[in-house]
Amino acid sequence: MIIGVPQEVKNNEFRVGLTPGNVRGLCKQGHSVLVQRGAGEQIGLSDESYRLAGATLINSAAEVFAKAEMVIKVKEPQAQECAMLHEDQILFTYLHLAPDPQQTKALLASGASCIAYETVTSGSGALPLLAPMSEVAGRMSIQAAATHLEKTHGGVGILMAGVPGVAPAKVVILGAGVVGRNALQMAVGMGADVCIFDRNIDSLRQIDMLYGNRVRTFYADPLLVELEVCEADVVIGAVLSPGATAPKLVTREMVRKMKTGAVVVDVAIDQGGCFETSKPTTHADPTFIVDGVLHYCVANMPGAVARTSTFALTNATYPFIEALANSGMVKALSHNHHLRNGLSVHRGNLTSEPVASAQKVDFVTAEELLAV
């Protein structure tokens, strides 16, 4: 199979879809890998390292898209990239389609088969290709919050850990999944006053067993969420409905009641955000203020630590890339229902029920289409 790796074009996105080590593994199995020049340069993965691994270096993204049978990316394709996709091509990347009808229409029009990292599943019911970036984003969310609590970055001027005689910051984490648990680990390590909400009692029980009285655990009752959010210095939005639009847990009215100078970090922004006041931002312009509350809603947070993120992501994606390349898409998806769960668009058909529900359009199951 001819596999293409274009350079990412989203704002301040320096991750890359394959490492030189991945390229070597694919080339040893007889596949051809096309890598756009400069794709990994910003994170220390030189063109020469890809060439030595067996890749063919390509000057433009257009040429990569034109020649590749499977395109491997990191972030959802931008409009100019959607326009370069073609029929019978495989796109394997993060898509986050539910809140993005324009991207959905563009992918349907392309005729390509698009597999979303974020909805590939595992035997335990986890999301193995979302988890690495959720770990990164969860840990980064507390770094971002601590920075933006500082007066010079727009906050009220609170030190996350406090000092003897002065209280630490109050941190509220909404969601005890991968993002929430990683945010919790960092917040506790920094000495913050932390509470975490979830509707999974078993998750809360595990957190209580691990952290004891260092963390307050709460069932996500809407009234209690409102009380804690309104008293918080930092609120981390860490909720996830796989493949679907994130639920709005914090209303505009609740934000209006929050402390002036408080910081909101909405990690769920890729799926539309869990604050009614959220809108996507970029690393170049990461924050905005609503009713005195600073919002950090960067849609590709892990891109800021692109080298760490690239290796963490490709460690997880490579076995699936290998399966698609070795077996072909139809056979790979037919034999592996976990990979099949990632199929979102196939030859002009939407195959994701959560996306169809969010956008109020029709869908066809992957099983039906692959049978044909």
C-alpha positions in Angstrom: 0.0 0.0 0.0 1.1 3.6 -0.6 0.9 5.5 2.6 1.0 9.3 2.7 2.0 11.6 5.6 1.3 15.3 4.9 2.5 18.1 7.1 -0.2 19.4 9.5 -1.7 22.7 8.6 -3.8 23.6 11.6 -2.6 26.6 13.7 0.5 25.8 15.7 0.1 22.0 15.0 3.5 20.4 14.9 2.6 16.7 15.5 3.1 14.3 12.6 1.2 11.1 11.7 4.2 8.7 11.6 7.6 8.6 13.2 10.7 7.4 11.3 10.5 4.2 13.3 6.9 3.6 12.1 8.1 4.3 8.5 10.8 1.7 8.8 8.4 -0.9 10.1 6.0 -0.3 7.2 8.7 -0.2 4.6 10.1 -3.5 5.8 6.7 -5.1 5.2 6.8 -3.9 1.6 4.7 -0.7 1.8 5.7 2.6 0.3 5.6 5.7 2.6 5.4 9.2 1.2 6.3 12.0 3.7 6.0 15.7 2.9 9.2 17.5 3.4 9.3 19.3 6.7 6.5 17.3 8.3 8.5 16.5 11.4 11.2 19.1 11.3 9.7 21.3 14.0 9.9 18.4 16.6 13.4 17.1 15.7 12.3 14.5 13.2 14.4 15.5 10.2 13.7 14.8 6.6 16.9 12.8 6.5 15.7 10.6 9.3 12.6 9.7 7.3 14.6 9.2 4.1 17.0 6.8 6.0 14.0 4.9 7.4 12.8 4.3 3.8 10.4 7.1 3.1 10.1 9.0 -0.2 10.2 12.7 0.5 7.5 14.7 -1.3 7.5 18.5 -1.9 3.8 19.2 -1.5 0.7 18.1 0.4 -1.1 18.0 -2.9 1.2 15.4 -4.3 1.0 13.3 -1.1 -2.8 13.3 -1.3 -2.8 12.6 -5.0 -0.5 9.5 -4.8 -1.4 8.0 -1.4 -3.9 5.1 -1.0 -4.0 5.8 2.8 -3.4 9.2 4.3 -2.2 9.3 7.9 -2.7 12.6 9.8 -3.2 13.9 13.3 -5.8 16.6 13.3 -9.0 16.7 11.4 -8.5 17.7 7.7 -8.9 21.4 7.0 -11.0 22.6 4.1 -8.1 22.6 1.6 -7.2 19.0 2.7 -10.7 17.8 2.3 -10.7 19.1 -1.2 -7.6 16.9 -2.0 -9.1 13.6 -0.8 -10.5 11.3 -3.5 -12.6 8.3 -4.0 -11.4 4.9 -2.7 -8.7 6.7 -0.5 -8.4 6.0 3.2 -8.0 8.8 5.7 -7.0 7.8 9.2 -6.9 10.7 11.7 -8.8 12.5 14.4 -12.1 13.8 12.9 -14.4 15.1 15.7 -17.2 15.4 13.3 -20.2 15.8 15.6 -19.9 19.6 16.1 -18.5 20.1 12.6 -21.2 19.7 9.8 -19.0 21.5 7.2 -16.2 18.9 7.6 -18.8 16.1 7.5 -20.2 17.4 4.2 -16.7 17.8 2.7 -15.7 14.3 3.6 -18.9 12.8 2.3 -18.4 14.7 -1.0 -14.8 13.4 -1.3 -15.9 9.7 -1.6 -13.0 8.7 0.7 -13.3 6.3 3.6 -12.5 8.2 6.8 -11.6 6.4 10.1 -11.6 8.5 13.3 -9.0 7.8 15.9 -11.3 9.0 18.6 -14.0 6.3 18.1 -11.8 3.2 17.7 -12.5 1.0 20.7 -10.8 -1.8 22.7 -11.9 -5.0 24.3 -12.3 -3.2 27.6 -14.6 -0.6 26.1 -11.9 2.1 26.2 -10.8 4.4 23.4 -7.1 3.5 22.9 -6.3 6.1 20.2 -8.0 8.9 22.1 -6.4 8.0 25.5 -2.8 9.1 24.8 -3.9 12.6 23.8 -6.4 12.7 26.6 -3.6 12.0 29.0 -1.5 14.8 27.5 -4.4 17.2 27.5 -5.5 16.4 31.0 -2.0 17.1 32.4 -1.7 20.2 30.2 -5.0 21.6 31.4 -3.6 22.2 34.9 -0.5 23.7 33.5 -2.6 26.1 31.4 -4.8 26.9 34.4 -1.9 27.6 36.7 -0.3 29.9 34.1 -3.5 31.8 33.4 -4.3 32.3 37.1 -1.3 34.6 37.1 -2.1 38.3 36.8 0.3 38.7 33.9 -1.8 36.1 31.9 -5.2 37.5 32.6 -6.1 35.8 35.9 -6.8 37.2 39.3 -3.2 36.4 40.6 -3.5 33.1 42.5 -0.7 30.6 43.0 -2.1 27.1 42.4 -0.4 25.7 45.5 -0.8 28.7 47.8 1.9 29.2 50.5 1.9 28.7 54.3 -0.8 30.9 55.6 -2.5 31.5 52.2 -5.1 29.1 50.7 -4.3 27.2 47.5 -6.5 27.5 44.4 -9.8 25.7 44.3 -10.0 23.4 41.3 -13.1 21.7 40.1 -12.8 18.9 37.5 -15.9 17.9 35.6 -15.4 14.3 34.5 -13.3 11.4 35.9 -12.3 9.8 32.6 -8.8 9.8 31.2 -8.6 13.6 30.9 -10.1 14.2 34.4 -7.9 11.7 36.1 -4.8 13.1 34.6 -5.8 16.6 35.4 -6.5 15.4 39.0 -3.0 13.9 39.3 -1.4 17.2 38.3 -3.6 19.4 40.4 -3.0 17.3 43.5 0.7 17.2 42.8 0.7 21.0 42.6 -1.0 21.2 46.0 -4.4 22.6 44.9 -7.7 22.2 46.7 -9.4 19.7 44.3 -12.8 18.2 43.8 -13.9 16.0 40.9 -17.4 15.2 39.6 -18.6 12.1 37.7 -21.7 9.9 37.4 -19.7 6.7 37.6 -19.6 5.8 41.3 -16.9 3.1 40.7 -14.6 5.8 39.2 -15.2 8.0 42.2 -14.6 5.1 44.5 -11.2 4.3 42.9 -10.2 8.0 43.1 -11.2 8.0 46.8 -9.1 4.9 47.5 -6.1 6.4 45.7 -6.2 10.0 47.1 -8.2 9.7 50.3 -9.0 13.1 51.9 -6.7 14.9 49.5 -9.5 15.0 46.9 -13.3 15.5 47.3 -15.3 13.3 45.1 -18.9 14.1 44.1 -21.7 12.6 42.1 -22.5 14.9 39.2 -25.7 16.4 40.6 -26.5 19.6 38.7 -27.2 21.6 41.8 -23.9 20.5 43.5 -22.0 21.2 40.3 -23.3 24.7 40.2 -22.4 25.4 43.8 -18.8 24.1 43.4 -18.3 25.8 40.0 -19.4 29.2 41.3 -16.8 28.9 44.2 -13.9 27.7 42.0 -10.8 29.4 40.9 -10.3 26.9 38.1 -12.8 24.6 36.3 -11.6 21.9 34.0 -14.1 20.6 31.5 -13.2 16.9 31.0 -16.4 15.2 29.9 -16.7 12.9 26.9 -19.6 11.3 24.9 -17.7 9.2 22.4 -18.2 10.5 18.9 -21.0 12.8 20.0 -21.3 16.5 21.0 -20.2 17.1 24.6 -23.0 17.9 27.0 -23.2 21.5 28.2 -22.6 21.1 32.0 -21.9 24.7 32.8 -24.5 27.3 31.6 -24.0 30.9 30.7 -25.8 31.8 34.0 -23.4 29.7 36.0 -20.4 31.4 34.4 -22.0 34.8 35.2 -22.0 33.7 38.9 -18.3 32.6 38.9 -15.5 34.6 40.5 -14.0 37.4 38.5 -10.6 36.2 37.3 -11.5 32.5 37.5 -10.1 30.3 34.8 -12.0 27.8 32.6 -10.1 25.1 30.6 -12.5 23.3 28.3 -10.7 20.2 27.1 -14.0 19.0 25.6 -13.8 21.8 23.0 -13.0 19.3 20.2 -16.5 17.9 20.7 -18.2 21.3 21.0 -17.2 22.1 24.6 -19.0 21.5 27.9 -19.5 25.2 28.8 -22.2 27.2 27.0 -19.7 30.1 26.8 -17.0 28.1 25.1 -15.7 28.6 21.5 -12.6 27.1 19.9 -9.3 29.1 20.3 -5.8 28.5 19.1 -2.3 28.4 20.6 -1.7 31.8 18.9 -4.7 33.4 20.6 -5.7 30.9 23.4 -8.1 32.8 25.7 -11.1 35.1 25.8 -13.1 36.5 28.7 -16.8 36.1 29.3 -18.4 37.9 32.4 -14.9 38.3 33.9 -14.1 34.6 33.6 -11.0 33.7 31.5 -11.7 30.8 29.0 -8.9 28.7 27.6 -10.4 26.6 24.8 -7.5 25.5 22.6 -8.8 22.7 20.3 -5.4 21.0 19.9 -3.8 21.4 23.3 -1.4 18.4 22.8 0.1 20.2 19.8 2.0 22.5 22.2 4.1 19.5 23.3 4.2 18.0 19.9 7.2 15.7 20.2 5.8 14.0 23.3 2.4 13.9 21.7 3.6 12.4 18.4 5.3 9.5 20.0 2.5 8.9 22.5 -0.1 8.9 19.7 1.9 6.8 17.2 2.6 4.2 19.8 -1.1 3.6 19.9 -2.0 4.1 16.2 0.7 2.1 14.6 -0.8 -1.4 15.1 -4.0 -0.3 13.4 -2.1 1.4 10.6 -0.2 -1.8 10.1 -3.4 -3.8 10.0 -5.0 -1.5 7.4 -1.9 -1.5 5.2 -1.3 -5.3 5.4 -4.9 -6.5 5.0 -6.6 -3.6 3.2 -9.4 -1.6 4.7 -12.4 -3.9 4.0 -10.7 -7.0 5.4 -9.1 -5.2 8.3 -12.5 -3.6 9.3 -14.4 -6.8 8.7 -12.1 -8.8 11.0 -11.7 -6.2 13.7 -15.0 -4.6 15.0 -13.0 -2.3 17.3 -11.3 -0.7 14.3 -14.6 -0.8 12.4 -16.1 1.4 15.2 -13.8 4.1 13.9 -15.3 4.2 10.4 -17.2 7.5 10.2 -17.5 8.1 6.5 -17.4 5.5 3.6 -17.8 6.4 0.0 -20.3 9.2 0.4 -22.1 7.6 3.3 -22.1 8.6 7.0 -21.6 5.6 9.2 -21.5 7.2 12.6 -24.7 7.2 14.6 -23.6 9.8 17.2 -22.6 12.2 14.4 -25.9 11.6 12.5 -27.8 12.3 15.7 -25.9 15.5 16.4 -26.4 16.8 12.9 -29.8 15.3 12.4 -29.0 13.5 9.2 -29.2 9.8 8.0 -26.5 7.2 8.4 -25.9 3.7 7.3 -24.1 1.2 9.5 -20.5 0.2 8.6 -21.6 -3.5 8.7 -24.2 -2.9 5.9 -21.7 -1.0 3.7 -18.8 -3.4 4.1 -21.1 -6.3 3.3 -22.0 -4.7 0.0 
